[in-house]
């Protein structure tokens, strides 16, 4: 049963990768007589467009069994079972933490835009930060999960 579902559009990713793709496209139009340059720019454009397709949004779904994070169309996803989660808290990311999927000193970050996040502490001592524009709703849903023995606080 679905307890919580929220999709955040990756404004930062859309603007930055979209602008870069447009810029590369304009440069490609300005240098039509250079096949090597066009080949490199074409490759860069493909990487930008694929990245844009894969990371344009982050969907967070919470069911009775697990929490699932899905980027864009869902080809990139992370599943966390309820039994793995010990604690959840609201946090704020620093601008240097960035966006996308990143390894940080305190754990992993999954974020498409903004600085608000919910941090999960897992049984294996790892932490996972989920960037969201609905931190209160996500946190309340996670805290309202059926609490497994020894988990969620």
N, C-alpha and C positions, 0 to 999 in steps of 0.2 A: 504494500500500500504506500502511495506517495504521500509524504508528510509535508514536504517543502520543495518548491521548484522556482528558480529565479534565473533569468538570463540577463547578463549585463553586456551591453554593447561596448566594444573596446574603442572608445573615442580616440584615445591617444594613439592606438595602433592604426586605426583607420586613417587618421590625419597624417601621421608621420610616414607610414608605408605608402599611402595613397599619393601624398605629395612627392615622395621620392620616385614613385613609378611614373608619375606625370612628368617630373623633371627629366628622368632618363628617356622617356618617350620623345620629349621636345629635343633633347640633345641628339637622339637618333635621327630626327628629321633634319637637323642642321648639318650632319656629317654623312650624307648619303653615299659619298664616293670612297669610303674607307671600310673595306670588308672586315678587316681584323677588329677595328674599333666597333663596328656594328655588331660583330659576333660577341664581343665582350659585353657591350651594352645590352644586347639581346639576352644574354645569360643573366645579367644583373636584373633585368626587367622580369624575367621568368621567376627568379628567386624571390623578388619583391611581391609579385602577384600570388605565388604559391603561399608565401608567408601570410599575406593579407587574407587569403582564403582560409587558411588553417587557424588563424588567431583573431578573427574579427569579433568574437564574442566568447564569454565564459558562462556556461550554464551549470548551476549547482542544483543537484537533486538529492533529497534526503528521503530514504525509505526506512521501513522498520529494520532492515538488515544492514544498510550501508549508506555511505555518502559518495556520490559520484560527481566528479568535476569533468566537464567536457568543453574543449575549446572548439570554436567554430562549428563545423558539421559533425564533430564527434570522433574524428579519426585519432585525435590525441585526447586521451582520457586518463583519469586516475580514480581508482576505487579504494575506499577506506571502509573496512567493516566496523560496525558499531563496537565490537569487542576490543578493537585496537585503541579507541579513544578514551583517554583518562580525564582530560580536562579541556575546556574551551573558554577562550576569553577574547574580548574585543581589543584590537591593537590598531596602531597607526603606522603605516610604512613610511620610510624616509624616501625622498625623491631619488636618492642614489640606489635604492633597492630595485628600481626599474619595473619593467612589465614583461609579461610572457611567463615562461617557466625558468626559474633560476635557483641555483644553490646559494644559500646565504649562510653565514656563520651559525645562525640559530636553527637552520633547517631549510625547507623548500618553500618557495613562493610561487603561487599560481595567481596571476593578476593580468587584467587587460586594460585597466584604466583606474585612475584615482589612487587614493592613499589609505582608505579605510579597509580593514581586514578583520577576519576572525582567525585566531591562531589556535590550532589543535595540538595538544601534547599527547603523543602516542605512547603505548606500552614499551616500545623499543627505545624510548628516550628521544626520539626524533620529534621535531616540530614541523608543522605544515601551516603555512599562512595562505588563506583564501581571500584574495582581494574581492571586494563587493561594494556595490552602492546601496546595499540593504544589510549593513552589519547587525543591526538590532534584530531584524527578522530572522536572519540566519542563526545568530547566537541563541535566540529564544527557542528556535526549532531544535537546535542541537541539544540545548539544555533540557528540553521537554521530551527528548528521546527516552524510551524505557531504559533505565539505568542498569547496565549489566553488573554482576558482582565485582566489586573493586574498581569500577570504572566511572567516569564522568564525575569525579569529585568525591 
